Every structure is written in structure tokens, then in C-alpha cells.
């Protein structure tokens, strides 16, 4: 039975992982892990893929030449010793170009969060602020690194995946505890219970004869400290009036993303079609002994499992791990790199729980350990109910995850063709520059060839240069140019001979595919943030109340990540903006163009980096404007003058918000009637807003030549029902009261 057949076995009708249990079946998980790695020679193909991209083959030399001594006996150096053995990096170059396109699109992409109902829409702006905070603020460097690796993996192998998890990291913080702090503790305890022994703690600590009592009291107050640290603390307080204490604190509590290399850092059984419907998904990591032991306290790993895992240090499942073979040629001993590393596997799988419902379980184990020990096992518990993975495929030509070709697969023969042509041109150049020297056999031997060298001859024809090969190098140049042109057209690369429309079409399709995956990545990140972040921190970032029921956050928002590749072409962007300003805007007699939106698009196209600082989304803008009006009212109630704005474009919206706030705030209504100063300040604030509204209306009248009849009737008091007022003196509707010094239109 072959190794592959052994791992496949007869496990086709009985799924031993169908039902969940408190104890995982480690041997079955190892069986499935090996089956995922070895079925179809996946690891072998990944290694071959790496060799093609990174131009690695047997017999290579640092000077890029062929020598028989470095090659197998049946593969001598041809056409001569020292012939060209060039490394042509067509595949590497195009993968890097495509990844750079994706990274620039992600950097300039507009991230949108929208609610699915009218109730959700009000909080969507806050959710976008939270996502920007965790994805593009706190973890900008980590996100960029993992995003680029995701792009590199996908372009090379055809597909890849991003793991989205939640990471909590504990750290130790050094604090200084002084005698003054001790006195404060004693005072607080005395106020709660005058008979408490802690009320006398300062005097007890300062008395060397009461060391044991001091240690006992401090241990009761600080139970997490060890006896050794407590004795040191008591001694330092007595001798130097302060002590250094160390407290464990949460230093990281954020979503974390990790790009995974196919069939190395992530694998799954061969029958998998859709990753979110997979029976199992395996993720592999390498950890140091310190990291593994720390997980006993930080993530509740089994001590027995950790001890068994540490015994496997330096062992790994695959004989030639594709993630350990170095890309850098200055590092050639890849096996020694695993000497102090421990291989750990995370298995995620759907099982039926005790109620018969599907549930995601996960098991952490060491695949090289003996026996059935494991590190951790349980239900995943993520509120979104999905596997913590998002797949990115370079193309969709069949349904299975792995049915997506990488650039290496597509261009392997093209790169080999370019290498053959480059080698032939280089060898021809060598022949033409220093051709072989022909000489008559009767000559005892040739002398050294070089300028001004003396060659002994018996006849003028004793030495003769061999004629160079027939033909011209233009044929090879034509082949090289043709291959390059075809590759550029295939992938939509920006070249002189690639039609711009074709390049933009292919690039946009590629970018849309890339950003679709990031839409799901961002979605999982936000849902995990709402589930695990501290409520106070979420409310501080979003200025919104935290959802009380976790189920409400799983499908509450829609996400959209968009980028127009045409924005990468600065000349095209400027031409479009010029055409809009010169031809389109003058024709906008009906006001159908949203000029604010147009300005936003212009800034995003011209300076995407600045756009993120200058532009805020509508929900956030409304929320900020509402708070500004609230602040103005609060400051006026304290007797402060409002901030008056000339030609305020948001005046109409502020008037509406002012009406809403005043109608809901009885205290403000009473103050406007009883507090003369507040009433006058509020009148001035309203007049300032009305002036801006009227000036905006005058602009419209100047364009169209007339005033709307409805507005005239309202101004003349003939419009039917009057608009609501705050009190008898102040009306916040801009159409009912005109500021002093203005006589209507």
C-alpha cells in the first residue's frame, strides 16, 4: 500500500469527526492532517512552484554560468563550459507588479459600512470609525505586512487564505508603590472598618519586629503577589519609602490577521469545495518553548500537552517544509532553522453538538507528540458563526478552492522560453566577442591572446579566428519581445503596446476580486471587535452604546470596499476633472449634481492619502454636526457667545438639529424663557444661521431669476399652519423670521 493510499484508508463512509465531544480524537485529526498534506502531492507541487518563481535548479553558480563539475553526470554544461545560465525573473516580476497593484488599491480604497435597516443606519458611522480604528489605526503595520503576504501567496499559488482571530496578550507593568499610597490604603480601610488590621499597616511595616504580620496583611490585600515579592516590598518600603511592584495587565486586545501559505500554513481534506463548508481546516504555526509555556497561563493550555509538545522540539511533519526552505540564497541550511521550534497545529471543524446542531469546534495539538495529549479543545465561540478564515482566489474557473491557477503555473513555459533566448543571445555574444582560435597542429601551442601580445608563428595563417554563428540575434529579440507582450496583455500590465482600455478592464476585475475578500475580512474583524473589546472603549471610539445582545451584531451591517483603478492614472484623472468642470457643471441647470460628492471624488482621485484626513462619511458628519449644535446650546446656557459662521453651508441642517434638540430638552426651553442672557444669545445664534440660509437662497434666485412661490407665501405668513416654535420669542424655522437689517429678498 502506498503512503497516499495508507492515509486515504477506507474512511469514506464513516466520518469519525461527525459528533462533538469533550475529548478530541487526536489520532483521527493526525490522520486527516496527513491526508490534507499529502493527497495529490500538494507539498511537492508547492516546492516546485517555489523553485520556478525563485529560479532555483541544480548546478547553479553565483556567476550565472554552467560548469559540468556542478551538474549531474548525464547533464553536462552545454553548449560549452561557462555557457550562460541566466536567471530570468519574469514570473517574480509580474507577481510583484500584481501585488503592488492590489496593495495600492487597498491603501486608496474607500471603506463603507451601512446598516441593513433604518435603525442600523444611525450607528453605521460609528461602526466605520471602530473598524478604521482597529484595522487602519492600531494595527496599520501588521495589517500591511499580512496583506502583502496574502497578495504574494495568491498571485504565486492561485489562492491563499487570511486567518482572522482575536488576540489577548498579557504583559507585566512596573509600578512604584510609596508610603503615601500605603497611608491612603490604610485610611480607606479605616473608613470602611476602624477595626481592620489594615488600618495600622503603615506602622506595622515600619516596625522590623512585625515582619511576619506585615507580610500576612499585605498578602491579604494583594493576593496575586508571591510571598517572595511581598517580603521584598515590605523591606523596600521600610528602607527607602517606596517599593517597585509588578502587575500583570492586558497590553493587547485586538483582532489579528495572518496570511497563510497554501498546503503549508493552511491545509484541508481534498474533498473541500467551499472553505466555509469544509469538514476540517488545519493551520500550522511554529512556536518557541517560551511561547508554548506562556500559553498555559494566557490561554489555558494543558500542562501535560505542553510538556509532550516541547519534547518534539526540532521535529516537523514534512520532510521538506516549503515554508522553511529559504528564498534568500545566503541561507542554505534550512533544517537547522527548526532546532528550537515546536510545530503546533490548529484544527477547526464543524461537528454536531449535544443538541444535534452544527457547531464549530477547535483543537490545538502537537502532531509530532506521542499519545493522545492535546493543548486545548473546545467550541470556537465567535459570534459570527463562521470559520475564522477568508479565502482569496486569483481566478474563478471552477468551484473548488484549489481550482485557481497562480501566475507561476500560467507563465512557467514563457519564463523557460525567455531563459532559453537570453542564454542563446549571451552565448552568441561570447562567441562574437572572443571566438574560438583555430591554429595549425604543427604549431607547438598557442600563446596567450591579448592586445600587444607576441605570438610566435611559422606562417601567417597559423592562427585564425573561427567565424561566428550564422544568422542574426534579431530572431531571439523578436521572440523575447513577443513573449513579454503576450504576458503583459494577459495580465493587463501597463506597457506601451498594451491597449489602455484592456489594461484597465483586467486590472479593475483583479482589484474587485481582491477587495471582495477584504470586505469579508473587515466584516469579521468588526464583529470580533464588538464581541471582545471593552464596552467602555467601544463607546469611547464610536460615541454609541454597545449592543446588549451579541446576536444582534452578526448580520447587522453591510460592508463595501471599493477602488477605481483609473485613479492610478493621474493624466486620465486630470482630464476627467477638467471635462466635468468645463462642460458638465455649466450644464447643471437642474442641480442634479451633488457638488459635495464631486469634491470628495476629486480629492480621492488627486490625493487619496489626504482624502482620508479631509473627508468624513455622511453618518459621521451628521453625528459631528449634531454634537456641535448641542455644544453651542450648552455653551450659551453658560453665558458664552456662540461661534458665528459667515456663509455657513450647513446652516439649514443646523437649524433642523437646533429645533430637534430644543424640543426634546425641557431645561433648555425653560432657560430660554427665564434666562434673559441665554435668550438673547440663542436669538443671535438663530439669526446667524438664518442669514446663511437666506444667502444660499439668494444664490439660487440669482441663477434662476425667481423665488419659489411656497417660500414667498411662508415669508408673508400665508402658508397655512405656522412652523413650531421654541417659545414666544424665538422661532428656529428659517422661513418665519428674518434677521434684522434684511427685508426679505
WOFENQUI-V628646 format. One record per backbone hydrogen bond with DSSP energy under -1.0 kcal/mol. NH is the residue of the N-H (numbers start at 1). CO is the residue of the C=O. If there is no record, write none. Layout:
# WOFENQUI-V628646
nh=NH co=CO
nh=NH co=CO
This chain:
# WOFENQUI-V628646
nh=6 co=2
nh=7 co=3
nh=8 co=4
nh=9 co=5
nh=11 co=8
nh=12 co=10
nh=18 co=15
nh=20 co=352
nh=26 co=24
nh=29 co=25
nh=30 co=26
nh=31 co=27
nh=32 co=28
nh=33 co=29
nh=34 co=30
nh=35 co=31
nh=36 co=32
nh=37 co=33
nh=38 co=34
nh=39 co=35
nh=41 co=38
nh=45 co=41
nh=46 co=42
nh=47 co=43
nh=48 co=44
nh=49 co=45
nh=50 co=46
nh=51 co=47
nh=52 co=48
nh=53 co=49
nh=54 co=50
nh=56 co=51
nh=60 co=57
nh=64 co=61
nh=66 co=83
nh=70 co=67
nh=71 co=68
nh=75 co=72
nh=82 co=66
nh=83 co=80
nh=85 co=64
nh=93 co=89
nh=94 co=90
nh=95 co=91
nh=96 co=92
nh=97 co=93
nh=98 co=94
nh=99 co=95
nh=100 co=96
nh=101 co=97
nh=102 co=98
nh=103 co=99
nh=104 co=100
nh=105 co=101
nh=106 co=102
nh=107 co=103
nh=108 co=104
nh=110 co=562
nh=112 co=560
nh=114 co=558
nh=116 co=556
nh=121 co=117
nh=123 co=120
nh=127 co=123
nh=128 co=124
nh=129 co=125
nh=130 co=126
nh=131 co=127
nh=132 co=128
nh=133 co=129
nh=134 co=130
nh=135 co=131
nh=136 co=132
nh=138 co=133
nh=140 co=137
nh=143 co=139
nh=144 co=140
nh=145 co=141
nh=146 co=142
nh=147 co=143
nh=148 co=144
nh=149 co=145
nh=150 co=146
nh=151 co=147
nh=152 co=148
nh=153 co=149
nh=154 co=150
nh=155 co=151
nh=156 co=152
nh=157 co=153
nh=158 co=154
nh=160 co=392
nh=161 co=260
nh=162 co=390
nh=163 co=258
nh=164 co=388
nh=165 co=256
nh=167 co=254
nh=169 co=252
nh=171 co=249
nh=173 co=247
nh=175 co=245
nh=177 co=243
nh=179 co=241
nh=182 co=178
nh=183 co=179
nh=184 co=180
nh=185 co=181
nh=186 co=182
nh=187 co=183
nh=188 co=184
nh=189 co=185
nh=190 co=186
nh=191 co=187
nh=192 co=188
nh=193 co=189
nh=196 co=193
nh=199 co=196
nh=200 co=197
nh=201 co=198
nh=204 co=200
nh=205 co=201
nh=206 co=202
nh=210 co=207
nh=214 co=210
nh=215 co=211
nh=216 co=212
nh=217 co=213
nh=218 co=214
nh=219 co=215
nh=220 co=216
nh=221 co=217
nh=222 co=218
nh=225 co=222
nh=230 co=226
nh=231 co=227
nh=232 co=228
nh=233 co=229
nh=234 co=230
nh=235 co=231
nh=236 co=232
nh=237 co=233
nh=238 co=234
nh=239 co=235
nh=240 co=236
nh=241 co=237
nh=243 co=177
nh=245 co=175
nh=247 co=173
nh=249 co=171
nh=251 co=169
nh=252 co=169
nh=254 co=167
nh=256 co=165
nh=258 co=163
nh=260 co=161
nh=263 co=266
nh=264 co=261
nh=265 co=261
nh=266 co=261
nh=267 co=282
nh=272 co=269
nh=277 co=274
nh=278 co=275
nh=281 co=348
nh=282 co=267
nh=283 co=346
nh=284 co=265
nh=285 co=344
nh=287 co=342
nh=292 co=288
nh=293 co=289
nh=294 co=290
nh=295 co=291
nh=296 co=293
nh=298 co=294
nh=299 co=295
nh=301 co=295
nh=302 co=375
nh=306 co=302
nh=307 co=303
nh=308 co=304
nh=309 co=305
nh=310 co=306
nh=312 co=309
nh=313 co=310
nh=314 co=341
nh=315 co=312
nh=324 co=321
nh=325 co=321
nh=331 co=328
nh=334 co=332
nh=338 co=335
nh=339 co=336
nh=341 co=338
nh=342 co=287
nh=344 co=285
nh=345 co=365
nh=346 co=283
nh=347 co=363
nh=348 co=281
nh=349 co=361
nh=351 co=359
nh=352 co=18
nh=353 co=357
nh=356 co=353
nh=359 co=351
nh=361 co=349
nh=362 co=378
nh=363 co=347
nh=364 co=376
nh=365 co=345
nh=369 co=366
nh=375 co=364
nh=376 co=364
nh=378 co=362
nh=380 co=360
nh=385 co=382
nh=389 co=387
nh=390 co=162
nh=392 co=160
nh=394 co=158
nh=403 co=400
nh=404 co=402
nh=407 co=155
nh=410 co=406
nh=411 co=407
nh=415 co=411
nh=416 co=412
nh=417 co=413
nh=418 co=414
nh=419 co=415
nh=420 co=416
nh=421 co=417
nh=422 co=418
nh=423 co=419
nh=424 co=420
nh=425 co=421
nh=426 co=422
nh=427 co=423
nh=428 co=424
nh=429 co=425
nh=430 co=426
nh=431 co=427
nh=432 co=428
nh=433 co=429
nh=434 co=430
nh=438 co=464
nh=440 co=462
nh=443 co=440
nh=453 co=450
nh=462 co=459
nh=464 co=438
nh=466 co=436
nh=475 co=472
nh=477 co=473
nh=478 co=474
nh=479 co=475
nh=480 co=476
nh=481 co=477
nh=482 co=478
nh=483 co=479
nh=484 co=480
nh=485 co=481
nh=486 co=482
nh=487 co=483
nh=488 co=484
nh=489 co=485
nh=490 co=486
nh=491 co=487
nh=493 co=488
nh=495 co=493
nh=498 co=495
nh=503 co=499
nh=504 co=500
nh=505 co=501
nh=506 co=502
nh=507 co=503
nh=508 co=504
nh=509 co=505
nh=510 co=506
nh=511 co=507
nh=512 co=508
nh=513 co=509
nh=514 co=510
nh=515 co=511
nh=516 co=512
nh=517 co=513
nh=518 co=514
nh=519 co=515
nh=520 co=516
nh=521 co=517
nh=522 co=518
nh=523 co=519
nh=524 co=520
nh=525 co=521
nh=526 co=522
nh=527 co=523
nh=528 co=524
nh=529 co=525
nh=530 co=526
nh=531 co=527
nh=532 co=528
nh=533 co=529
nh=538 co=534
nh=539 co=535
nh=540 co=536
nh=541 co=537
nh=542 co=538
nh=543 co=539
nh=552 co=549
nh=553 co=550
nh=558 co=114
nh=560 co=112
nh=562 co=110
nh=567 co=564
nh=568 co=565
nh=569 co=566
nh=573 co=569
nh=574 co=570
nh=575 co=571
nh=576 co=572
nh=577 co=573
nh=578 co=574
nh=579 co=575
nh=580 co=576
nh=581 co=577
nh=582 co=578
nh=583 co=579
nh=584 co=579
nh=585 co=580
nh=587 co=584
nh=588 co=585
nh=589 co=587
nh=595 co=593
nh=598 co=594
nh=599 co=595
nh=600 co=596
nh=601 co=597
nh=602 co=598
nh=603 co=599
nh=604 co=600
nh=605 co=601
nh=606 co=602
nh=607 co=603
nh=611 co=607
nh=612 co=608
nh=614 co=610
nh=615 co=611
nh=621 co=617
nh=622 co=618
nh=623 co=619
nh=624 co=620
nh=625 co=621
nh=626 co=622
nh=627 co=623
nh=628 co=624
nh=629 co=625
nh=630 co=626
nh=631 co=627
nh=632 co=628
nh=633 co=629
nh=634 co=630
nh=635 co=631
nh=636 co=632
nh=637 co=633
nh=639 co=636
nh=640 co=635
nh=651 co=648
nh=654 co=650
nh=655 co=651
nh=656 co=652
nh=657 co=653
nh=658 co=654
nh=659 co=655
nh=660 co=656
nh=661 co=657
nh=662 co=658
nh=663 co=659
nh=664 co=660
nh=665 co=661
nh=669 co=665
nh=670 co=666
nh=671 co=667
nh=672 co=668
nh=674 co=670
nh=675 co=671
nh=679 co=675
nh=680 co=676
nh=681 co=677
nh=682 co=678
nh=683 co=679
nh=684 co=680
nh=685 co=681
nh=686 co=682
nh=687 co=683
nh=688 co=684
nh=689 co=685
nh=690 co=686
nh=691 co=687
nh=692 co=688
nh=693 co=689
nh=694 co=690
nh=695 co=691
nh=696 co=692
nh=697 co=693
nh=698 co=694
nh=699 co=695
nh=700 co=696
nh=701 co=697
nh=702 co=698
nh=703 co=699
nh=704 co=700
nh=705 co=701
nh=712 co=708
nh=713 co=709
nh=714 co=710
nh=715 co=711
nh=716 co=712
nh=717 co=714
nh=718 co=713
nh=726 co=730
nh=727 co=730
nh=736 co=733
nh=742 co=739
